[in-house]
Amino acid sequence: MTNPKPQPGIMNIKPYVGGASSIDGVDNVIKLSSNENPFGPSPAAVEAFQRAGHDLHRYPNTDHAALRGAIGGVHNLDPDRIICGVGSDEIINFLCQCYSGPGTEVIYTEHGFSMYKISALAAGAEPIQVPERERMVDVDEILKAVTDKTSLVFVTNPGNPTATMVSQAELARLARSLPDNILLVIDGAYAEFVDGFDGGAELVERFDNVFMTRTFSKLYGLGGLRIGWGYGAQAVIDVLNRVRGPFNLSMAQMAAAQAALEDRDHVAHCLSENTRLRAWLAEALAALGIPSDTSCTNFILARFANAAEAKDCNEFLEKQGIIVRMVGGYGLPNCLRITVGDEASCRRVAHMIGKFKGGAPGSKLMLMDEDRLDEEGK
Ligand SMILES: *Cc1c(COP(=O)(O)O)cnc(C)c1O
């Protein structure tokens, strides 16, 4: 008797582990482990979501025209070359399903997002991990790894969990240097947090083999609803649309995403708070002897002396009801990734890390001028 056998590669997938959201025995946890927007989505998005509840018996439209039009309007992109998916995770899946498979290689970088490897394996492709340099994407290492089997290259910019950014010139060099038959995917999940950064859109316009993915899960605070999108050459979009389920997005998802996109005041508020509190938190940690690279995102990668200290601090914070993210699985065992929360959460996590470090009242952290926090945003 032969049992049903999965496709090659499937059994090599290590299931994705999300940021924890609860601690046994603690009621009011502060969750800083999944890079969620501490202010939540725009109230207009919540309202649009609720309104969609009146039409649950209707199938959604299949072309996402209104949402694509709204995205195109805000980002100044051609709506015909946008594809929407169930989170950018689904777009990443489409890309691997369509452009990789048995006998091909998918390149991603050392500290890159784990979904690239999962989706590549699911498609039967060979995932190839290349080193980064000091927590930065290294274009030369990527180019060195290219073979005639390479089909896809994934680069997150800004990076997660590194929070660093590779320059536009370096990305352009990568796009220019890759053979035309390899698709370069720039994952811009955090692009919105960088003032003036287009997430790679300009490179998509210049090169038919460059593709950009984006999401409503981070800045727009809609991680729970699952909406992402991609932008690429018409030929690539036409390919991806063949594997996209016609009803992959519900009316509620589309309506909420569009409303979130159109509430620019909420976006501006979230961005300015993130910028202000991120600077404060990084400085507070630095004052405790915990350095971090300048963050281009909505989280900070705090570097501890070693893996044991990072682990101990994580456990200490957990006991205080604060959840941050261990990133040993991303090759950064001496680090903790801390989402920039609201002001109270930032103060609390800095205070508790100070306690962990043995800083009693009167220590440098405590002396950080409280008013500075209020002034920095101005
Ligand atoms: C959060 C994140 C995404 C977004 O995933 P969604 O499926 O859109 O929620 C994509 N890439 C990276 C690097 C991320 O951190």
The ligand as an SDF file (V2000), in Angstrom:
LIG
                    3D

 15 15  0  0  0  0  0  0  0  0999 V2000
    5.0350   42.0270    7.8880 C   0  0  0  0  0  0  0  0  0  0  0  0
    5.8060   41.6980    6.6840 C   0  0  0  0  0  0  0  0  0  0  0  0
    5.1790   41.4100    5.4880 C   0  0  0  0  0  0  0  0  0  0  0  0
    3.7000   41.5630    5.3830 C   0  0  0  0  0  0  0  0  0  0  0  0
    3.0160   40.4360    5.4120 O   0  0  0  0  0  0  0  0  0  0  0  0
    1.4470   40.4720    5.2010 P   0  0  0  0  0  0  0  0  0  0  0  0
    1.1970   39.1200    4.6500 O   0  0  0  0  0  0  0  0  0  0  0  0
    1.1460   41.5430    4.1990 O   0  0  0  0  0  0  0  0  0  0  0  0
    0.8230   40.7270    6.5110 O   0  0  0  0  0  0  0  0  0  0  0  0
    5.9320   41.1120    4.3710 C   0  0  0  0  0  0  0  0  0  0  0  0
    7.2720   41.1300    4.4340 N   0  0  0  0  0  0  0  0  0  0  0  0
    7.9100   41.4440    5.5590 C   0  0  0  0  0  0  0  0  0  0  0  0
    9.3840   41.5070    5.5630 C   0  0  0  0  0  0  0  0  0  0  0  0
    7.2010   41.7330    6.7250 C   0  0  0  0  0  0  0  0  0  0  0  0
    7.8440   42.0340    7.8480 O   0  0  0  0  0  0  0  0  0  0  0  0
  1  2  1  0
  2  3  1  0
  2 14  2  0
  3  4  1  0
  3 10  2  0
  4  5  1  0
  5  6  1  0
  6  7  2  0
  6  8  1  0
  6  9  1  0
 10 11  1  0
 11 12  2  0
 12 13  1  0
 12 14  1  0
 14 15  1  0
M  END
$$$$
